[in-house]
Amino acid sequence: MRTTLFLKGCPLRCQWCANPESHLAKIQVLYHQEDCLHCLNCVHLYPTHALTHQDQCIHVDFNKCIGCLECVKNCPGHALSNEGEYKSVEEVVAICLQDLPFHEESGGGITISGGEGMSQPDFLRELLSALKKHNLHLAIETIGYVPEDVFQELAPMFDLLLFDIKHADSEKTSSRNKGW
């Protein structure tokens, strides 16, 4: 059994992405039209005017959103929710340690997923160091699309690398596979 930590932030925008809410590294406000009461509390409360009301829908300007979540907290119809939250390394480790008995029994561990976990190298480096102190097996699902120096530093900190190959150049692939 494994605990999967989803980190937000990915440099790619694959059409078939299973986690498009993880593209942006910051908190995102999500709108559920079917729950909206059209009270416009969110539009009036939001300090940066990131929310607007057009065509009976609330629109979120992610460039203006600062992730304060005042709109989510004050939505009486619960039509707004958030994807992502800020956590310290200590908070994440505490959550992971709740599953320690399962990991010990099953031989499992922690898997970093996302987004692209390596796109947050400072946080990831600190998190991995803290988790290693508890002798946890660490894996990452990665696309490897990060600066080479970041990859070279972080990859050896994992016990297992799971690569998600997003695209293969057909010319290079076919020339390598001749004779197979």
MDAnalysis code that builds the backbone (N, CA, C; Angstrom):
import MDAnalysis as mda
import numpy as np

u = mda.Universe.empty(540, n_residues=180, atom_resindex=np.repeat(np.arange(180), 3), trajectory=True)
u.add_TopologyAttr("name", ["N", "CA", "C"] * 180)
u.add_TopologyAttr("resid", np.arange(1, 181))
u.add_TopologyAttr("resname", ["MET", "ARG", "THR", "THR", "LEU", "PHE", "LEU", "LYS", "GLY", "CYS", "PRO", "LEU", "ARG", "CYS", "GLN", "TRP", "CYS", "ALA", "ASN", "PRO", "GLU", "SER", "HIS", "LEU", "ALA", "LYS", "ILE", "GLN", "VAL", "LEU", "TYR", "HIS", "GLN", "GLU", "ASP", "CYS", "LEU", "HIS", "CYS", "LEU", "ASN", "CYS", "VAL", "HIS", "LEU", "TYR", "PRO", "THR", "HIS", "ALA", "LEU", "THR", "HIS", "GLN", "ASP", "GLN", "CYS", "ILE", "HIS", "VAL", "ASP", "PHE", "ASN", "LYS", "CYS", "ILE", "GLY", "CYS", "LEU", "GLU", "CYS", "VAL", "LYS", "ASN", "CYS", "PRO", "GLY", "HIS", "ALA", "LEU", "SER", "ASN", "GLU", "GLY", "GLU", "TYR", "LYS", "SER", "VAL", "GLU", "GLU", "VAL", "VAL", "ALA", "ILE", "CYS", "LEU", "GLN", "ASP", "LEU", "PRO", "PHE", "HIS", "GLU", "GLU", "SER", "GLY", "GLY", "GLY", "ILE", "THR", "ILE", "SER", "GLY", "GLY", "GLU", "GLY", "MET", "SER", "GLN", "PRO", "ASP", "PHE", "LEU", "ARG", "GLU", "LEU", "LEU", "SER", "ALA", "LEU", "LYS", "LYS", "HIS", "ASN", "LEU", "HIS", "LEU", "ALA", "ILE", "GLU", "THR", "ILE", "GLY", "TYR", "VAL", "PRO", "GLU", "ASP", "VAL", "PHE", "GLN", "GLU", "LEU", "ALA", "PRO", "MET", "PHE", "ASP", "LEU", "LEU", "LEU", "PHE", "ASP", "ILE", "LYS", "HIS", "ALA", "ASP", "SER", "GLU", "LYS", "THR", "SER", "SER", "ARG", "ASN", "LYS", "GLY", "TRP"])
u.atoms.positions = np.array([
    [0.846, -1.173, 0.000],
    [0.000, 0.000, 0.000],
    [0.887, 1.231, 0.000],
    [0.439, 2.240, -0.761],
    [1.236, 3.449, -0.883],
    [0.363, 4.670, -0.608],
    [0.994, 5.699, -0.087],
    [0.357, 6.999, 0.065],
    [0.830, 7.851, -1.106],
    [-0.108, 8.406, -1.859],
    [0.262, 9.236, -3.010],
    [0.053, 10.697, -2.661],
    [1.108, 11.486, -2.845],
    [1.048, 12.929, -2.636],
    [1.014, 13.603, -3.999],
    [-0.022, 14.369, -4.243],
    [-0.141, 15.088, -5.503],
    [0.377, 16.505, -5.309],
    [1.417, 16.852, -6.046],
    [1.950, 18.211, -6.018],
    [1.475, 18.938, -7.266],
    [1.105, 20.198, -7.097],
    [0.618, 20.978, -8.226],
    [1.783, 21.599, -8.982],
    [1.555, 21.783, -10.271],
    [2.538, 22.410, -11.138],
    [3.049, 21.426, -12.170],
    [2.845, 21.761, -13.438],
    [3.347, 20.920, -14.521],
    [3.657, 21.817, -15.713],
    [4.816, 21.638, -16.341],
    [5.171, 22.473, -17.489],
    [4.445, 22.078, -18.778],
    [3.833, 20.895, -18.812],
    [3.154, 20.431, -20.023],
    [1.648, 20.643, -19.915],
    [0.988, 20.618, -21.044],
    [-0.477, 20.736, -21.101],
    [-1.013, 19.655, -22.040],
    [-0.793, 18.403, -21.686],
    [-1.203, 17.281, -22.521],
    [-2.729, 17.236, -22.612],
    [-3.234, 16.983, -23.811],
    [-4.681, 16.923, -24.016],
    [-5.319, 15.803, -23.217],
    [-4.604, 14.743, -22.953],
    [-5.134, 13.574, -22.257],
    [-4.792, 13.586, -20.770],
    [-4.387, 14.717, -20.236],
    [-3.961, 14.809, -18.837],
    [-5.046, 14.293, -17.892],
    [-4.660, 13.409, -16.992],
    [-5.599, 12.858, -16.013],
    [-5.826, 13.813, -14.841],
    [-4.935, 14.777, -14.661],
    [-5.026, 15.715, -13.538],
    [-4.846, 17.161, -14.010],
    [-5.727, 17.669, -14.869],
    [-5.540, 19.038, -15.367],
    [-5.594, 20.096, -14.269],
    [-6.234, 19.770, -13.145],
    [-6.269, 20.721, -12.033],
    [-4.893, 20.889, -11.390],
    [-3.943, 20.055, -11.783],
    [-2.594, 20.166, -11.228],
    [-1.649, 20.955, -12.128],
    [-2.133, 21.509, -13.212],
    [-1.262, 22.277, -14.110],
    [-0.614, 23.453, -13.390],
    [-1.430, 24.272, -12.746],
    [-0.897, 25.449, -12.060],
    [-0.362, 25.045, -10.693],
    [0.752, 25.641, -10.298],
    [1.349, 25.307, -9.009],
    [0.589, 25.942, -7.851],
    [-0.251, 26.906, -8.129],
    [-0.949, 27.598, -7.043],
    [-2.360, 27.042, -6.839],
    [-2.964, 27.459, -5.738],
    [-4.338, 27.077, -5.435],
    [-5.250, 27.598, -6.537],
    [-6.217, 26.777, -6.928],
    [-7.187, 27.186, -7.935],
    [-8.588, 27.142, -7.351],
    [-9.390, 28.135, -7.722],
    [-10.791, 28.163, -7.334],
    [-11.590, 27.521, -8.464],
    [-12.426, 26.550, -8.098],
    [-13.253, 25.848, -9.073],
    [-14.706, 26.271, -8.894],
    [-15.425, 26.381, -9.989],
    [-16.822, 26.823, -9.978],
    [-17.726, 25.681, -10.402],
    [-18.772, 25.453, -9.604],
    [-19.763, 24.408, -9.880],
    [-21.098, 25.100, -10.134],
    [-21.397, 25.336, -11.387],
    [-22.555, 26.137, -11.782],
    [-23.875, 25.620, -11.200],
    [-24.032, 24.304, -11.133],
    [-25.299, 23.730, -10.666],
    [-25.600, 24.077, -9.207],
    [-24.584, 24.475, -8.427],
    [-24.778, 24.817, -7.016],
    [-24.868, 26.317, -6.772],
    [-24.670, 27.113, -7.813],
    [-24.603, 28.571, -7.656],
    [-25.981, 29.173, -7.388],
    [-26.035, 30.022, -6.362],
    [-27.270, 30.732, -6.011],
    [-27.349, 32.097, -6.694],
    [-26.303, 32.489, -7.398],
    [-26.202, 33.785, -8.098],
    [-26.380, 34.957, -7.133],
    [-25.884, 34.782, -5.908],
    [-25.947, 35.855, -4.913],
    [-24.866, 36.904, -5.149],
    [-23.820, 36.517, -5.858],
    [-22.676, 37.354, -6.215],
    [-21.823, 37.775, -5.019],
    [-21.982, 37.096, -3.871],
    [-21.093, 37.358, -2.734],
    [-19.636, 37.248, -3.145],
    [-19.329, 36.221, -3.896],
    [-17.944, 35.965, -4.287],
    [-17.375, 37.106, -5.134],
    [-18.187, 37.645, -6.009],
    [-17.732, 38.724, -6.895],
    [-17.422, 39.973, -6.072],
    [-18.258, 40.255, -5.089],
    [-18.091, 41.474, -4.300],
    [-17.051, 41.340, -3.194],
    [-16.838, 40.135, -2.699],
    [-15.903, 39.923, -1.597],
    [-14.454, 39.807, -2.041],
    [-14.248, 39.362, -3.231],
    [-12.894, 39.030, -3.657],
    [-12.032, 40.282, -3.780],
    [-10.949, 40.381, -3.009],
    [-10.159, 41.629, -2.960],
    [-9.457, 42.001, -4.262],
    [-9.153, 41.042, -5.110],
    [-8.422, 41.363, -6.339],
    [-9.313, 41.373, -7.572],
    [-10.624, 41.234, -7.379],
    [-11.592, 41.223, -8.486],
    [-11.279, 40.115, -9.496],
    [-10.874, 38.974, -8.986],
    [-10.561, 37.835, -9.850],
    [-11.814, 37.123, -10.333],
    [-12.946, 37.395, -9.689],
    [-14.194, 36.735, -10.070],
    [-15.136, 37.737, -10.735],
    [-15.735, 37.295, -11.811],
    [-16.729, 38.108, -12.506],
    [-17.954, 37.235, -12.786],
    [-19.061, 37.892, -13.046],
    [-20.316, 37.184, -13.328],
    [-20.743, 37.565, -14.736],
    [-20.764, 36.581, -15.618],
    [-21.164, 36.801, -17.012],
    [-21.961, 35.591, -17.472],
    [-23.023, 35.844, -18.196],
    [-23.838, 34.769, -18.784],
    [-24.275, 33.748, -17.735],
    [-24.702, 34.236, -16.572],
    [-25.185, 33.381, -15.477],
    [-24.125, 32.416, -14.946],
    [-22.852, 32.779, -15.136],
    [-21.745, 31.958, -14.638],
    [-20.725, 32.843, -13.931],
    [-20.043, 32.256, -12.987],
    [-18.913, 32.909, -12.338],
    [-17.660, 32.505, -13.105],
    [-16.839, 33.487, -13.445],
    [-15.590, 33.238, -14.156],
    [-14.426, 33.636, -13.249],
    [-13.428, 32.772, -13.183],
    [-12.262, 33.000, -12.334],
    [-11.085, 33.365, -13.218],
    [-10.480, 34.518, -12.941],
    [-9.266, 34.944, -13.635],
    [-8.087, 34.476, -12.785],
    [-7.459, 33.378, -13.180],
    [-6.378, 32.798, -12.380],
    [-5.162, 33.710, -12.286],
    [-5.028, 34.668, -13.200],
    [-3.924, 35.615, -13.110],
    [-4.133, 36.618, -11.985],
    [-5.380, 36.844, -11.593],
    [-5.685, 37.783, -10.508],
    [-5.902, 37.080, -9.168],
    [-6.193, 35.806, -9.194],
    [-6.495, 35.056, -7.967],
    [-5.227, 34.915, -7.128],
    [-5.340, 35.255, -5.849],
    [-4.190, 35.153, -4.944],
    [-4.296, 33.957, -3.996],
    [-5.344, 33.160, -4.153],
    [-5.491, 31.961, -3.341],
    [-5.912, 32.209, -1.909],
    [-6.549, 33.348, -1.639],
    [-6.973, 33.649, -0.268],
    [-8.187, 32.824, 0.143],
    [-8.936, 32.348, -0.820],
    [-10.111, 31.490, -0.639],
    [-11.264, 32.161, 0.093],
    [-11.276, 33.487, 0.156],
    [-12.408, 34.201, 0.755],
    [-13.694, 33.893, 0.006],
    [-13.603, 33.778, -1.300],
    [-14.791, 33.472, -2.105],
    [-15.337, 32.086, -1.766],
    [-14.450, 31.118, -1.572],
    [-14.865, 29.755, -1.237],
    [-15.504, 29.729, 0.151],
    [-14.870, 30.400, 1.104],
    [-15.364, 30.411, 2.483],
    [-16.731, 31.084, 2.597],
    [-17.015, 32.041, 1.733],
    [-18.236, 32.838, 1.843],
    [-19.289, 32.510, 0.799],
    [-19.192, 31.379, 0.165],
    [-20.176, 30.988, -0.847],
    [-21.282, 30.185, -0.172],
    [-22.482, 30.764, -0.028],
    [-23.546, 30.059, 0.690],
    [-24.057, 28.809, -0.030],
    [-23.908, 28.740, -1.322],
    [-24.370, 27.569, -2.067],
    [-23.298, 26.524, -2.275],
    [-22.098, 26.793, -1.784],
    [-20.948, 25.889, -1.952],
    [-20.672, 25.614, -3.429],
    [-20.878, 26.640, -4.247],
    [-20.615, 26.513, -5.680],
    [-19.133, 26.709, -5.998],
    [-18.386, 27.218, -5.042],
    [-16.947, 27.411, -5.226],
    [-16.189, 26.458, -4.312],
    [-15.156, 25.861, -4.845],
    [-14.282, 24.993, -4.061],
    [-12.856, 25.285, -4.488],
    [-11.933, 24.695, -3.786],
    [-10.538, 24.925, -4.157],
    [-9.844, 23.618, -4.478],
    [-8.901, 23.713, -5.373],
    [-8.047, 22.586, -5.735],
    [-6.643, 22.953, -5.300],
    [-6.142, 22.221, -4.344],
    [-4.816, 22.496, -3.814],
    [-4.896, 23.265, -2.516],
    [-3.847, 23.127, -1.749],
    [-3.727, 23.865, -0.496],
    [-2.247, 23.942, -0.150],
    [-1.903, 24.952, 0.608],
    [-0.520, 25.105, 1.029],
    [-0.305, 24.302, 2.297],
    [0.756, 23.499, 2.305],
    [1.120, 22.694, 3.464],
    [2.619, 22.822, 3.684],
    [3.018, 22.813, 4.936],
    [4.441, 22.798, 5.258],
    [4.954, 21.366, 5.122],
    [6.242, 21.223, 5.068],
    [6.852, 19.891, 5.020],
    [6.431, 19.097, 6.250],
    [6.426, 19.751, 7.400],
    [6.059, 19.073, 8.642],
    [4.619, 18.551, 8.582],
    [3.711, 19.339, 8.018],
    [2.319, 18.908, 7.904],
    [2.193, 17.690, 6.981],
    [2.913, 17.710, 5.873],
    [2.838, 16.606, 4.922],
    [3.435, 15.336, 5.536],
    [4.549, 15.470, 6.219],
    [5.167, 14.308, 6.870],
    [4.213, 13.720, 7.909],
    [3.566, 14.567, 8.691],
    [2.620, 14.090, 9.705],
    [1.481, 13.297, 9.056],
    [0.991, 13.758, 7.932],
    [-0.067, 13.048, 7.210],
    [0.448, 11.687, 6.731],
    [1.642, 11.686, 6.180],
    [2.226, 10.431, 5.673],
    [2.455, 9.418, 6.797],
    [2.866, 9.897, 7.951],
    [3.161, 8.995, 9.063],
    [1.894, 8.330, 9.616],
    [0.727, 8.899, 9.336],
    [-0.525, 8.262, 9.749],
    [-0.681, 6.897, 9.080],
    [-0.090, 6.741, 7.907],
    [-0.196, 5.492, 7.155],
    [0.973, 4.541, 7.413],
    [1.859, 4.894, 8.315],
    [3.058, 4.094, 8.567],
    [2.761, 2.620, 8.861],
    [1.764, 2.298, 9.675],
    [1.485, 0.864, 9.910],
    [1.155, 0.102, 8.621],
    [0.458, 0.748, 7.698],
    [0.129, 0.096, 6.429],
    [1.386, -0.127, 5.591],
    [2.277, 0.868, 5.586],
    [3.513, 0.743, 4.817],
    [4.406, -0.351, 5.389],
    [4.481, -0.415, 6.710],
    [5.311, -1.433, 7.342],
    [4.775, -2.831, 7.053],
    [3.465, -2.993, 7.089],
    [2.837, -4.298, 6.868],
    [2.936, -4.736, 5.404],
    [2.778, -3.784, 4.486],
    [2.689, -4.129, 3.062],
    [4.000, -3.947, 2.297],
    [4.976, -3.285, 2.915],
    [6.206, -2.973, 2.192],
    [6.027, -1.797, 1.245],
    [4.996, -1.015, 1.463],
    [4.692, 0.133, 0.603],
    [5.513, 1.354, 0.972],
    [4.968, 2.498, 0.659],
    [5.685, 3.729, 0.936],
    [4.940, 4.937, 0.400],
    [5.702, 5.936, 0.017],
    [5.161, 7.216, -0.441],
    [5.464, 7.371, -1.922],
    [4.451, 7.798, -2.692],
    [4.643, 8.102, -4.111],
    [4.296, 9.564, -4.333],
    [5.222, 10.283, -4.936],
    [4.994, 11.683, -5.310],
    [4.424, 11.672, -6.723],
    [3.318, 12.364, -6.906],
    [2.685, 12.440, -8.210],
    [2.277, 13.882, -8.453],
    [1.435, 14.105, -9.410],
    [1.026, 15.484, -9.655],
    [0.204, 15.602, -10.903],
    [0.464, 16.679, -11.474],
    [1.545, 17.587, -11.814],
    [2.873, 16.848, -11.937],
    [3.870, 17.663, -11.885],
    [5.256, 17.187, -11.916],
    [5.900, 17.582, -10.598],
    [6.103, 16.584, -9.729],
    [6.656, 16.863, -8.409],
    [7.988, 17.567, -8.426],
    [8.796, 17.285, -9.425],
    [10.112, 17.920, -9.489],
    [10.037, 19.384, -9.900],
    [8.849, 19.869, -10.243],
    [8.724, 21.286, -10.589],
    [8.700, 22.162, -9.332],
    [8.665, 21.529, -8.158],
    [8.793, 22.229, -6.880],
    [10.039, 21.697, -6.170],
    [11.220, 21.929, -6.736],
    [12.422, 21.244, -6.236],
    [12.791, 21.576, -4.796],
    [12.628, 22.808, -4.355],
    [13.014, 23.159, -2.983],
    [12.137, 22.434, -1.968],
    [10.828, 22.473, -2.197],
    [9.897, 21.780, -1.300],
    [10.150, 20.282, -1.338],
    [10.315, 19.730, -2.530],
    [10.506, 18.295, -2.688],
    [11.786, 17.829, -2.006],
    [12.867, 18.568, -2.162],
    [14.141, 18.215, -1.532],
    [13.979, 18.128, -0.010],
    [13.330, 19.133, 0.564],
    [13.126, 19.167, 2.011],
    [12.187, 18.036, 2.458],
    [11.139, 17.791, 1.683],
    [10.185, 16.735, 2.006],
    [10.855, 15.363, 1.972],
    [11.624, 15.100, 0.925],
    [12.294, 13.801, 0.811],
    [13.264, 13.570, 1.957],
    [14.006, 14.599, 2.328],
    [14.946, 14.473, 3.455],
    [14.204, 14.127, 4.738],
    [13.053, 14.764, 4.956],
    [12.270, 14.505, 6.167],
    [11.670, 13.103, 6.152],
    [11.170, 12.666, 5.007],
    [10.573, 11.326, 4.907],
    [11.625, 10.231, 5.045],
    [12.815, 10.461, 4.520],
    [13.889, 9.460, 4.604],
    [14.244, 9.151, 6.063],
    [14.066, 10.127, 6.953],
    [14.365, 9.921, 8.372],
    [13.477, 8.839, 8.977],
    [12.368, 8.540, 8.317],
    [11.424, 7.533, 8.805],
    [11.536, 6.223, 8.014],
    [12.611, 6.112, 7.227],
    [12.897, 4.892, 6.454],
    [11.738, 4.482, 5.551],
    [11.097, 5.443, 4.947],
    [9.992, 5.166, 4.031],
    [10.515, 4.944, 2.618],
    [9.903, 4.020, 1.907],
    [10.222, 3.801, 0.496],
    [9.618, 4.963, -0.291],
    [10.429, 5.621, -1.111],
    [9.981, 6.812, -1.833],
    [10.032, 6.587, -3.335],
    [8.919, 6.890, -3.978],
    [8.822, 6.783, -5.440],
    [8.281, 8.093, -5.988],
    [8.516, 8.326, -7.274],
    [7.946, 9.493, -7.942],
    [7.441, 9.067, -9.314],
    [6.261, 9.568, -9.661],
    [5.757, 9.471, -11.024],
    [6.166, 10.784, -11.678],
    [7.006, 10.707, -12.690],
    [7.583, 11.912, -13.275],
    [7.555, 11.859, -14.790],
    [7.516, 13.035, -15.371],
    [7.699, 13.143, -16.812],
    [9.155, 13.490, -17.114],
    [9.899, 13.847, -16.069],
    [11.305, 14.171, -16.231],
    [11.561, 15.488, -16.950],
    [10.512, 16.268, -17.145],
    [10.630, 17.522, -17.898],
    [10.932, 18.666, -16.931],
    [12.153, 18.635, -16.412],
    [12.659, 19.654, -15.496],
    [14.103, 19.928, -15.895],
    [14.674, 21.026, -15.422],
    [16.089, 21.268, -15.741],
    [16.960, 20.078, -15.326],
    [17.951, 19.790, -16.159],
    [18.783, 18.604, -15.931],
    [19.432, 18.605, -14.557],
    [19.900, 19.759, -14.086],
    [20.554, 19.797, -12.774],
    [19.568, 19.461, -11.645],
    [18.306, 19.875, -11.800],
    [17.284, 19.537, -10.809],
    [17.046, 18.031, -10.812],
    [16.896, 17.461, -11.995],
    [16.666, 16.024, -12.099],
    [17.848, 15.251, -11.519],
    [19.066, 15.639, -11.869],
    [20.262, 14.942, -11.395],
    [20.380, 14.988, -9.872],
    [19.933, 16.079, -9.269],
    [19.992, 16.187, -7.809],
    [18.895, 15.369, -7.125],
    [17.665, 15.441, -7.637],
    [16.531, 14.826, -6.955],
    [16.361, 13.337, -7.236],
    [16.648, 12.895, -8.436],
    [16.406, 11.496, -8.811],
    [17.066, 10.498, -7.851],
    [18.319, 10.697, -7.440],
    [18.941, 9.721, -6.532],
    [18.311, 9.661, -5.137],
    [17.476, 10.643, -4.805],
    [16.832, 10.656, -3.491],
    [15.649, 9.688, -3.437],
    [15.238, 9.174, -4.596],
    [14.106, 8.252, -4.675],
    [14.592, 6.816, -4.747],
    [13.754, 5.932, -4.248],
    [14.019, 4.501, -4.359],
    [13.506, 3.953, -5.683],
    [12.541, 4.656, -6.282],
    [11.919, 4.195, -7.517],
    [11.467, 5.393, -8.346],
    [11.821, 5.388, -9.635],
    [11.371, 6.410, -10.581],
    [10.406, 5.757, -11.559],
    [9.210, 6.306, -11.655],
    [8.205, 5.824, -12.597],
    [8.039, 6.897, -13.661],
    [8.502, 6.611, -14.874],
    [8.457, 7.604, -15.936],
    [7.172, 7.512, -16.736],
    [6.570, 8.644, -16.961],
    [5.387, 8.754, -17.806],
    [5.847, 9.432, -19.099],
    [6.039, 8.636, -20.124],
    [6.520, 9.173, -21.398],
    [5.330, 9.737, -22.149],
    [5.369, 11.038, -22.387],
    [4.233, 11.742, -22.973],
    [4.240, 11.734, -24.494],
    [5.425, 11.693, -25.092],
    [5.491, 11.778, -26.546],
    [6.826, 11.202, -26.984],
    [6.785, 10.446, -28.014],
    [8.019, 9.914, -28.581],
    [8.112, 10.393, -30.023],
    [9.269, 10.888, -30.383],
    [9.492, 11.335, -31.755],
    [9.477, 10.099, -32.649],
    [8.535, 10.041, -33.582],
    [8.354, 8.839, -34.394],
    [9.581, 8.515, -35.242],
    [10.299, 9.526, -35.734],
    [11.486, 9.249, -36.536],
    [12.591, 8.641, -35.680],
    [12.814, 9.238, -34.521],
    [13.860, 8.713, -33.643],
    [13.474, 7.340, -33.115],
    [12.221, 7.178, -32.768],
    [11.757, 5.902, -32.238],
    [11.864, 4.802, -33.282],
    [11.408, 5.078, -34.517],
    [11.431, 4.038, -35.538],
    [12.874, 3.680, -35.926],
    [13.784, 4.642, -35.928],
    [15.164, 4.307, -36.297],
    [15.850, 3.495, -35.206],
    [15.484, 3.737, -33.929],
    [16.060, 2.953, -32.826],
    [15.501, 1.547, -32.780],
    [14.252, 1.383, -33.208],
    [13.587, 0.101, -33.056],
    [13.724, -0.791, -34.297],
    [14.489, -0.398, -35.294],
    [14.680, -1.271, -36.450],
    [15.326, -2.563, -35.992],
    [14.767, -3.625, -36.460],
    [15.322, -4.912, -36.075],
    [14.608, -5.547, -34.896],
    [13.669, -4.858, -34.289],
    [12.910, -5.446, -33.171],
    [11.826, -6.296, -33.722],
])
